[in-house]
Amino acid sequence: QQSSLCLRSLGLSPSLSFLASLSFSGLTRSSSSLLQRQLNILPSFGFLFDIDGVLVRGKTPIPAAKTAFQKLVNSQGQFLVPVVFVTNAGNCLRQKKADQLSHLLGVPVSKQVVMSHSPLRMFKRYHEKCVLVSGQGPLLDIARDLGFCQPITIETLREKHPLLDVVDHDRRPNVLVSIFFCFKILSVVLFGEPVRWETNLQLIIDVLLTSGYPGNPYHHENYPHIPVLACNMDLMWVAEAQSPRFGHGTFMVCLENIYKKITGKDLKYEVLMGKPSKLTYQYAEYLIRAQAAERQWKQPIQTLYAVGDNLMTDVYGANLYNRYLEENSRKDNSWENELASAAAAHCRSVLVCTGVYNPHAEVPLDTRESITETVFHGHRDFRFDPGLVEPDHIVPDVDAAVDLVFQLENFAPN
């Protein structure tokens, strides 16, 4: 309203289309300065974009994505607002994902990518230790890029202890010997869903029940077990298939239940990261602020808009982080101090209809009656709360999301 009054006092129309093309050449310097402040030409907000189901399906770009990003960059290819891509994928290096996005979207993407494993850079107390890594892709390269000095893959462990992997009879060793393995595994890092689930489940359980010496007999009294750090809790995700596929969260459900079935105790995580974890949103906000500082945008970033397709990760995570910001409960462990405390005031969830979310099936008229803990797809360690899976906004696609946010923020870049 103040913007409209300001414009009308100058005899100008307050329409957004007019604001976007407004030239200040005929205004006095003081009037121009006032108008710029009212029109929010400098961003006081940032975008957190999910990738799968929002920008791409599998390797195919969603058509609305290119249209959306044409609005987010200027003629020199610079972003007009701070943008971070927050994905729960973790099967490649961050730079490779950035290169893929640059190619798919036609805009330069470099440092502003948060993979599910990105916050592991902050957990330096594990970097010097021997860690077992599970997942797929260039796991050793990813682990070393994050700072780990002694990563060991499941496949390497299997080669050192061939007697442990016997579910597939065709892979059982002919000679019953085991190679001496001198390293004690001090922690387990779950990067993402593996290819051979039975092998990974078996060997991870072996490591946990032997306190890092998988060739030894089980000792159930060793509890709590050695630290487990897990990335990406997505139960399901969307690729080219018509229905969602198993995600790493499904693998974690299997691991947790096998451990409890054998021991009678809960598998405990040292840290969970990837959406909806608060750690991931803290790290993403840190990158948002870093972009604003690099571009010398003086406006403080007040609001984050998290655009995603999954109620249980994108919406839940954004709403959970918004609750954290509004409660101002910013007392955490040492790694957060490296990033500086959160500075945004709000994190708003924007749900698109191009991925996991089905507007005809997943949003009940009465969440109290229609959603119960028995169908909660979030991770076991995240409390079910119907309010956290209610998006602030629902839009058809990412292009509509960008239009909506520009309108909400009255943003009209030069």
Secondary structure, DSSP 8 states (H G I E B T S, - for coil): -HHHHHHHHTT----HHHHHT---TTS-HHHHHHHHHHHT-S-SEEEEE--BTTTEETTEE-HHHHHHHHTTB-TTS-BSS-EEEE----SS-HHHHHHHHHHHHSS--SS-EE-TTGGGGG-GGGTTSEEEEESSSSHHHHHHHHT-SEEEEHHHHHHH-GGG--SSGGGS-SS-----------EEEE-S--S-HHHHHHHHHHHHHTTT-TTS---TT--S-S-EEEE---SEE-SSSSS-EE-HHHHHHHHHHHHHHHHSS----SEEESTT-HHHHHHHHHHHHHHHHHTT--S---EEEEEES-IIIIIHHHHHHHHHHHHT-----HHHHHH-----SEEEEEEESSSS--TTTS--S-HHHH--GGG--S-TTS---GGGGS-SEEESSHHHHHHHHHHHTT----
